[in-house]
Amino acid sequence: EVKLVESGGGLVQPGRSLKLSCAASGFSFNDYWMGWVRQAPGKGLEWIGEINQDSSTINYTPSLKDKFTISRDNAQNTLYLQMSKLGSEDTAIYYCARFGWWGNYFDYWGQGVMVTVSS
Amino acid sequence: DVQMTQSPSYLAASPGESVSISCKASKSISTYLAWYQEKPGKANKLLIYSGSTLQSGTPSRFSGSGSGTDFTLTIRSLEPEDFTVYYCQHYNEYPPTFGAGTKLELK
């Protein structure tokens, strides 16, 4: 069974950094592109970016590229999202997800982790 | 960015009925469209990709159609577990974007 479990969320002060993790199991992690999506309270889903199998290609939504860094550790079957200079606008549920074979859509999602930016 | 407009935002129906959800793109996206189902406390589920291809495990009462700018998710013979939120997402160009969602409620 494919399973994606995010962790590392919580309450963080404005201007600080936070690193989220996504533990993958039930599939060959190093065979898949992986990505991150977020959803702010009362707002829609927002694509953050994605990383290919060997980390040689990492893409970000242009408006978010200065805030996020995506990485992965294939030996640990783990995807990461480093977030910097957080502001209240970054308060959201953050989801990791696995790419489908045929394009930039996700065939499996994690349940998400909440990040709240507040003083 | 391509804007995805879903309608309606809310839809009330009864079990056994059929419903359709619309997703319109601000420019042509060919058939690069996916549909997802969101349920509280559960991971989002991919229902359909490439506009009309059912993901493995998606019940056959779900179907997708459309190309270019206009797409439709149809659910026939609604089951109790279908009353939840649905999103469309294009992946024709970067960045992929999502519709705002449609909440299917029990009438």
Interface residues (C-beta under 8 A of the other chain):
Chain A: L4 G44 L45 E46 W47 N59 T61 P62 Y95 A97 G100 W102 G103 N104 Y105 F106 D107 Y108 W109 G110 Q111
Chain B: Y32 A34 Y36 G41 K42 A43 N44 K45 L46 Y49 S50 Q55 Y87 Q89 Y91 Y94 P95 P96 T97 F98 G99 A100 G101
